[in-house]
């Protein structure tokens, strides 16, 4: 039987086959949590909605940064799928 190393994100239980992807995912979730807190401090809003907005902005942070630097049209591009951002773990059967 082979041993496969996996990394599990404490925040949401996602599992990754390499440490770099796991850390990147964790950073994205931390940013989403902080954006959510900011929204909730500034606007009276449903918690579920603020979490959805926070996660959306965190997932698209690179495009958002480019848009803030003068390319707002980038925000209208199709959203990348989660499969494009996550390295799946293969089943070792």
Buried (B, 14 or more C-beta within 10 A) or exposed (E): EEEEEEBEBEEEEBBBBEEEBBEBBBEBBEBBBEBBEEBBEEEEEEEEEBBEBBBEBBBBBEBBEBBEEEEEEBEEEEEEEEEEEBBEBEEEE
